[in-house]
Structure formats: C-alpha cells, structure tokens
Amino acid sequence: MGRLSKLFETSFIKTLHFNFHYFGWGGARLPVLVARNYVLSELHGQVNIVNPRPGCIRLGYSSVGIYDARFDRGIWQCSGKVLFDGGAVFSQGSKISVGAGGFLRVGEGFKNMANGEFVCHESMHLGSNSLVSWDTLFMDTDFHQIDGKPASAPVILGDNVWVGCRCMVLKGASVPNGSVLAAGSTVTKDLTPERSLFGGVNKLLRTGIEWNE
C-alpha cells in the first residue's frame, strides 16, 4: 500500500481513540492504524504489542481489488486479551471478536487479505508469516454445547501457513507449520504432518510442499 493511499484511507479519530484507549500515553507512537471504514464496536479487554512501532498493526485497509473498501466494513469487538508478537495486517472487511475469556495471539508478519472472521472465546493462535485469503472463518467456539461436550476448544494456525479463500478453521483445529489449505477447506482437528497440502474436510492431499507469497 502506498503512503498516500494509506493516508487517505486512515481515520485519524479512530486511530487516536484505539491507541490511547489501549496504550495510554504510549499510544502516541500510533502502533495501530485504523481505516475509515473500520468499526470499533467494543474497546474492552487488553491489547499488547511486542516491540511496538508506528503503524505496525493495520486494521481495515484495502488490499484486494475485487473488494470495495467503501462498503466492506471490518469490525473490532474485544472484551478479552489480544497479543501481537509484531506487525500484522487485517485488511478490509476483517472482523475480530474476542470474548471476555478469550485470548487471541497474532504472530509477527500475519496477514489477512480481506473479509476474514476471527471469533475467539477461549484461545486462538495465528502463526507468524502466515497468509489468510479472503472470505475465511476462524472460530474456536460453537457457542452452544452439543451432547454435553465443551462448546469451545483452542485453534492453532502454525507459522508460514497459506490459507486459501473460503476456508473454515473451527474449534479444536490445528494447522501445522509450512502447510497450505486449499480453497474451500474445512479443518476441525489436528492436522499432520508439517509442509503439507490439505483440502476438503481434514483431508491430506500431498506432503513435502513449499510455497512462496
């Protein structure tokens, strides 16, 4: 994103509100930039950034040409804890919801390109240098119990993972380092081994792969 286009898309009021709310006077460095079309619906809980620097976290900026940044609105809804290990990007339409008992950890270099939905009520880890395509859902809870089983279970996305468009990663899922989820995949359990291609529902398609952004 060019500097001028980022400047045009930035809401300085929302950016100031977010940073000073969570970081006090430390927010003067503006480590989090918030786009105009991004909705700050709940600013509760705690947010921490390892080694914060100006603009290292970007919320709601356009990055995919087939989405209109004017209408694809992202949402921040947080009552729990969020830890950013470094810089991260949640682009236009990306929605983050962290419940009061939830802990969301975002690895350095994580990117969601557009319209990702991240619902965390227990524990969710999004790995470093992982790339999540558009129209994806990550959710560590069913919200309701079925047959008396726990409604929530941790979700782990490993480091250097590429998640194709329209994937779902649901409660109790774990995606190993260096892997790829084919478009439209669904994950509901621990997948193995590392550096593999997965598709369908928890299906191993190929091992020993490499991918580059």
Phi, psi and chi 1 to 4 in degrees:
 res  aa     phi    psi   chi1   chi2   chi3   chi4
   1 MET       -  128.7  174.9 -174.0  -64.2      -
   2 GLY   -70.5  159.0      -      -      -      -
   3 ARG   -64.5  -39.6  -69.1 -176.5  178.8 -179.2
   4 LEU   -67.3  -43.2  -73.4  178.5      -      -
   5 SER   -66.6  -37.8   60.1      -      -      -
   6 LYS   -65.0  -40.1 -177.6  166.1   65.7  175.1
   7 LEU   -62.6  -41.6 -177.2   65.9      -      -
   8 PHE   -64.7  -37.2  177.8   77.2      -      -
   9 GLU   -81.2  -14.7  -71.8 -170.7   50.8      -
  10 THR   -76.5  134.8  -61.5      -      -      -
  11 SER   -95.7  109.0  168.2      -      -      -
  12 PHE   -70.5  -31.5  -67.0  101.1      -      -
  13 ILE   -65.6  -47.6  -67.1  175.6      -      -
  14 LYS   -66.5  -38.6  -66.9  177.3 -177.5  178.9
  15 THR   -62.4  -46.4  -65.5      -      -      -
  16 LEU   -64.3  -42.9  -69.7  170.9      -      -
  17 HIS   -59.2  -49.4 -174.2 -165.6      -      -
  18 PHE   -60.8  -50.9 -171.3  103.1      -      -
  19 ASN   -66.5  -45.5  -76.5  -79.9      -      -
  20 PHE   -74.0  -28.6  -79.2   97.7      -      -
  21 HIS   -64.5  -47.1  175.3   82.8      -      -
  22 TYR   -88.8  -28.4  -79.8  115.2      -      -
  23 PHE  -117.9    2.2  -48.2  123.1      -      -
  24 GLY    60.5 -140.3      -      -      -      -
  25 TRP   -67.1  -20.4  -73.3  109.0      -      -
  26 GLY   -64.9  -18.3      -      -      -      -
  27 GLY   -71.7   -8.3      -      -      -      -
  28 ALA   -63.1  -20.5      -      -      -      -
  29 ARG   -77.6   -9.6  -60.9 -178.7   63.5 -171.9
  30 LEU    51.9   59.5  -57.5 -176.7      -      -
  31 PRO   -68.4  -21.2   25.2  -34.4      -      -
  32 VAL  -114.7  125.5  179.2      -      -      -
  33 LEU  -105.4  133.8  -61.9  179.9      -      -
  34 VAL  -119.4  127.8 -177.3      -      -      -
  35 ALA   -74.9  159.8      -      -      -      -
  36 ARG   -59.4  -38.3  -68.2 -176.9  179.8 -175.7
  37 ASN   -91.9   19.2 -154.2   30.7      -      -
  38 TYR  -100.9  133.7 -161.3   80.4      -      -
  39 VAL  -100.2  123.4  178.9      -      -      -
  40 LEU   -97.9   87.1  -58.1  176.2      -      -
  41 SER   -83.8  -32.7   66.4      -      -      -
  42 GLU  -142.6  118.4  -73.4 -173.3   28.7      -
  43 LEU  -112.2   74.3  -69.7  170.1      -      -
  44 HIS  -122.3 -169.9  -57.6  -55.3      -      -
  45 GLY    67.2 -152.9      -      -      -      -
  46 GLN  -132.3  144.3  -59.1  175.8   13.5      -
  47 VAL  -130.0  130.5  175.3      -      -      -
  48 ASN  -130.3  146.1  -68.9  -68.4      -      -
  49 ILE  -128.1  128.3  -56.4  173.1      -      -
  50 VAL   -76.3  125.6  177.2      -      -      -
  51 ASN    50.1   62.4  -62.5  -38.4      -      -
  52 PRO   -65.0  144.3   24.8  -34.3      -      -
  53 ARG  -142.6  158.2   57.2 -167.5 -175.7  -83.4
  54 PRO   -55.1  127.1  -27.3   35.4      -      -
  55 GLY    68.6   20.7      -      -      -      -
  56 CYS   -74.2  -22.6   64.5      -      -      -
  57 ILE  -114.1  128.7  -50.6  -62.9      -      -
  58 ARG  -123.2  127.8  -60.3 -157.0  -57.9  -93.0
  59 LEU  -119.5  116.4  -58.6  175.7      -      -
  60 GLY    92.1    9.0      -      -      -      -
  61 TYR   -83.5  150.0  -69.0   87.5      -      -
  62 SER   -71.2  142.3   59.2      -      -      -
  63 SER  -149.5  -13.7   63.5      -      -      -
  64 VAL  -122.0  124.4  177.7      -      -      -
  65 GLY   -62.9  -25.2      -      -      -      -
  66 ILE   -83.9    0.2   62.3  171.1      -      -
  67 TYR  -113.6  142.4  -69.5   93.7      -      -
  68 ASP   -97.2  114.0 -168.9  -29.2      -      -
  69 ALA   -62.9  -18.7      -      -      -      -
  70 ARG   -74.5  -25.7  -64.8  171.2  -61.4  172.1
  71 PHE  -118.3  -22.5  -58.0  109.4      -      -
  72 ASP   -84.7   93.5  -67.8  -56.5      -      -
  73 ARG   -92.0  129.7  -54.5 -174.2   71.7 -176.6
  74 GLY   -88.5  163.9      -      -      -      -
  75 ILE  -138.3  136.1  -63.7  173.8      -      -
  76 TRP  -111.2  118.1  176.8  -86.3      -      -
  77 GLN  -134.4   99.8 -179.7 -171.9   41.7      -
  78 CYS  -131.5  126.1 -179.1      -      -      -
  79 SER  -124.3   -4.6  -62.9      -      -      -
  80 GLY  -108.2 -140.3      -      -      -      -
  81 LYS  -119.6  137.5  -63.0 -179.7  179.8  179.5
  82 VAL  -129.2  131.0  179.3      -      -      -
  83 LEU  -123.6  121.2  172.4   63.6      -      -
  84 PHE   -99.9  121.9  -67.9   98.9      -      -
  85 ASP   -76.5   -9.8  -70.4  -28.5      -      -
  86 GLY   173.2 -154.5      -      -      -      -
  87 GLY   -64.4  146.1      -      -      -      -
  88 ALA  -156.4  155.9      -      -      -      -
  89 VAL  -130.7  126.1  173.3      -      -      -
  90 PHE  -121.0  104.3  -70.2   84.4      -      -
  91 SER   -82.1 -168.4  -62.2      -      -      -
  92 GLN   -56.8  138.3   74.4  -98.6   37.1      -
  93 GLY    80.9   -3.6      -      -      -      -
  94 SER   -74.4  134.0  -62.2      -      -      -
  95 LYS  -120.8  128.3  -59.8  168.0 -179.6   64.7
  96 ILE  -120.3  121.0  -60.5  171.4      -      -
  97 SER  -128.9  115.5  176.7      -      -      -
  98 VAL  -120.4  115.7 -176.8      -      -      -
  99 GLY   -71.5  171.8      -      -      -      -
 100 ALA   -58.6  -32.1      -      -      -      -
 101 GLY  -100.4    9.9      -      -      -      -
 102 GLY   -90.9  152.0      -      -      -      -
 103 PHE  -132.2  113.8  174.2   54.1      -      -
 104 LEU  -107.4  122.5  171.6   63.3      -      -
 105 ARG  -115.4  128.8 -177.7  172.9 -178.1  176.0
 106 VAL  -117.9  120.8 -177.6      -      -      -
 107 GLY   -72.1  158.6      -      -      -      -
 108 GLU   -65.3  134.7 -176.3  170.2   10.4      -
 109 GLY    82.8    7.2      -      -      -      -
 110 PHE   -68.5  140.7  173.9   85.4      -      -
 111 LYS  -137.2  131.8  -66.1 -179.9 -177.1  177.7
 112 ASN  -114.2  123.3  171.9 -132.2      -      -
 113 MET   -76.8  -36.3  -57.9  -49.8  -65.4      -
 114 ALA  -177.1  145.0      -      -      -      -
 115 ASN    53.3   35.3  -79.0   19.8      -      -
 116 GLY   -82.8  146.4      -      -      -      -
 117 GLU  -122.6  123.4  -61.3  178.3   -2.2      -
 118 PHE  -125.6  107.4  -56.9   87.0      -      -
 119 VAL  -114.2  113.1 -179.5      -      -      -
 120 CYS  -123.8  115.3  174.2      -      -      -
 121 HIS  -115.7  -11.3  -83.4 -132.9      -      -
 122 GLU  -128.3  -74.0 -178.3  172.3  -34.3      -
 123 SER  -154.6  131.0  175.3      -      -      -
 124 MET  -142.2  130.1 -176.8  177.8  -65.3      -
 125 HIS  -122.0  119.9 -176.3 -169.7      -      -
 126 LEU  -106.0  115.6  -54.7  174.2      -      -
 127 GLY   -69.9  161.1      -      -      -      -
 128 SER   -66.4  141.9  -61.4      -      -      -
 129 ASN    56.9   27.4  -60.2  -48.1      -      -
 130 SER   -94.8  147.8  -73.3      -      -      -
 131 LEU  -120.8  121.5  177.2   65.1      -      -
 132 VAL  -113.5  121.5  175.1      -      -      -
 133 SER   -75.7 -171.7 -171.3      -      -      -
 134 TRP   -82.1  161.2   52.0   81.9      -      -
 135 ASP    56.8   46.7  -66.3  -23.2      -      -
 136 THR  -111.1  155.6   50.8      -      -      -
 137 LEU  -129.9  125.3  172.0   64.3      -      -
 138 PHE  -118.2  125.0  -74.8   70.8      -      -
 139 MET  -149.1  122.6 -170.9  164.1   65.5      -
 140 ASP   -98.0   13.6   71.7   -6.2      -      -
 141 THR  -145.2  150.6 -178.1      -      -      -
 142 ASP   -95.4   -7.8  -67.0  -29.5      -      -
 143 PHE    71.1  -25.7  -69.4  101.5      -      -
 144 HIS  -132.4  145.2  -52.7  -74.8      -      -
 145 GLN   -78.4  144.3  -74.9 -170.8  -31.4      -
 146 ILE  -123.3  122.3  -60.5  175.5      -      -
 147 ASP    55.6   33.3  -65.8  -26.7      -      -
 148 GLY    75.7    4.4      -      -      -      -
 149 LYS   -79.8  154.1  -63.3  179.4 -180.0  179.3
 150 PRO   -55.7  141.7  -24.7   34.4      -      -
 151 ALA   -79.3  -19.6      -      -      -      -
 152 SER  -129.7  153.1  -58.0      -      -      -
 153 ALA  -157.8  146.6      -      -      -      -
 154 PRO   -58.6  148.5  -24.8   35.0      -      -
 155 VAL  -118.0  131.5  164.7      -      -      -
 156 ILE  -129.4  120.6  -59.9  173.3      -      -
 157 LEU  -106.6  119.5 -178.8   71.6      -      -
 158 GLY   -67.3 -178.2      -      -      -      -
 159 ASP   -79.3  149.3  -62.1  -25.6      -      -
 160 ASN    54.6   46.5 -166.1   39.4      -      -
 161 VAL  -106.7  140.6  173.5      -      -      -
 162 TRP  -110.1  120.8  175.6   17.0      -      -
 163 VAL  -107.2  117.1  178.5      -      -      -
 164 GLY   -69.6  170.9      -      -      -      -
 165 CYS   -66.3  149.4   63.1      -      -      -
 166 ARG    60.1   36.4  -63.0 -174.5  174.2   89.6
 167 CYS   -91.2  157.7  -71.9      -      -      -
 168 MET  -126.0  128.3  -66.8 -167.5  -62.4      -
 169 VAL  -120.2  109.5 -179.2      -      -      -
 170 LEU  -108.5  178.9  -56.0  178.4      -      -
 171 LYS   -53.3  138.5   75.6  169.2 -169.4  179.6
 172 GLY    80.4    4.3      -      -      -      -
 173 ALA   -86.0  146.9      -      -      -      -
 174 SER  -141.5  124.4  176.9      -      -      -
 175 VAL  -110.3  123.6 -178.0      -      -      -
 176 PRO   -74.1  160.0   26.2  -33.2      -      -
 177 ASN   -54.9  144.4  -62.5  -25.1      -      -
 178 GLY    71.4   12.8      -      -      -      -
 179 SER   -96.8  171.2  -64.6      -      -      -
 180 VAL  -129.8  133.7  174.0      -      -      -
 181 LEU  -103.0  119.6  -65.3 -175.5      -      -
 182 ALA   -64.4  154.0      -      -      -      -
 183 ALA   -52.8  135.8      -      -      -      -
 184 GLY    80.3    9.6      -      -      -      -
 185 SER   -73.8  156.6  -59.2      -      -      -
 186 THR  -128.1  132.0  -61.6      -      -      -
 187 VAL  -122.7  127.8 -176.2      -      -      -
 188 THR  -130.5    6.1   61.3      -      -      -
 189 LYS  -151.8 -179.8   66.0  176.5 -173.9  178.8
 190 ASP   -71.1  125.4  -68.4  -20.6      -      -
 191 LEU  -101.2  146.0  -60.4 -179.0      -      -
 192 THR  -146.7  157.6   57.6      -      -      -
 193 PRO   -93.6 -175.0   34.1  -35.1      -      -
 194 GLU   -65.9  163.1  -65.2 -174.2   -6.7      -
 195 ARG    52.5   51.7  -62.8  179.4   58.2 -118.5
 196 SER  -129.3  159.9  -63.3      -      -      -
 197 LEU  -102.7  127.6  172.2   64.9      -      -
 198 PHE  -121.3  148.9  -59.0   92.9      -      -
 199 GLY  -151.3  178.9      -      -      -      -
 200 GLY    59.4 -136.3      -      -      -      -
 201 VAL  -109.9  102.9 -179.6      -      -      -
 202 ASN    58.0   29.3  -57.0  -39.3      -      -
 203 LYS  -101.3  126.4 -174.4  175.9 -179.4 -179.5
 204 LEU   -79.6  123.7  174.5   63.5      -      -
 205 LEU  -104.4  -37.3  -58.9  179.1      -      -
 206 ARG  -161.4  149.5 -174.0  150.4   47.9   97.6
 207 THR  -116.6  168.4   59.9      -      -      -
 208 GLY    66.7   37.9      -      -      -      -
 209 ILE   -95.2  163.8   67.9  166.5      -      -
 210 GLU  -135.4  143.9  -66.4 -175.2    9.9      -
 211 TRP  -137.6  155.0   73.8  -84.1      -      -
 212 ASN  -136.2  140.5  -64.2  -70.1      -      -
 213 GLU   -73.6      - -177.2  176.2  -10.4      -
